[in-house]
Amino acid sequence: MHGSTDSKRQPIQMLQPVDDRSANSGSDVLESLERRLADGYARIEAARQLGQDVSAWEAFWIQLLHQYEAAVDDFPEAA
């Protein structure tokens, strides 16, 4: 049904990519990504328990995880 497809796509709108990396310090970016990863994981699990198809959400979550990994790799190590 058309309505069920729309409801499956709504949470993706809540998990938008971060485009303002340059406006934040490295630690702010990491903290933001950590929160978004945790929130996304919780939403995916909740939707999965309701029987929803979460494959698109999982794919987006993996992209977010890669952004986090890249940010960690770019973060200067503490002296």
N, C-alpha and C positions, 0 to 999 in steps of 0.2 A: 504494500500500500504506500501511497505517496506520503501520507502523514508520518508513518513510522520511519521512513528514510530521513525526513527533516529532523525528527527528534534524535536520531542517532548522530546527526551532524552538529547539533547545538553545542555540546561541550567543547568541540574543537575551537569554536569561537571564543571560548573562555581561556584557551591555552594559546595565545598569540605569541609569535616569535618576538624576541627582544631585538629592537633595531637601534637602541640608544646606548650601545656599549661605550661610545666615546664620551658620552655625557657623565658616566659614572666611573668611580674609581674601580680598580680591579677587584677589591674585596666586596664592593657593593654589587658588582656583576655576579660574583660567585655566590653571594648570599641570596640574590634574587633568583638565580638559576636553581640553587638548592631548594628554595621554597617552592618554585614552580615544579620541580621534579617530584617533590614530596606530595604536593597537591595533585598533580597529574596522576601519580601512582594511585593515590587514594580514590580519585574519581574513576579511574579505569577499573579498579577492583570492585567498586560499588556498582558500576554499570555491568560488569561481568556477572556479578551475583544476581542482577536483575534479568540476566539472559540476553543482554544487548550485545550486538556485534561491536567489538572494541578494536578491531584490527587497524582501522585508520588512526585511532587514538594512540595505539601502541607504536605505530610507525612515526607519528609526530613526537611521541615521548622519546623514542630512540634518537631522533634528530636533536631534540633538546639535550639529551645526554651527551651527544657529540659536541654540542656547543659548550657544555660544561667542561668536558674533557679538554677542549681546545683552550678554554679560559684558564683552567688549572695549569696547562702546559705553558701558557704565556705569563702566568703570575710569577713575579720575582720571588725567589726563595728567601726566607728570613735569614739574616746573617747570624 
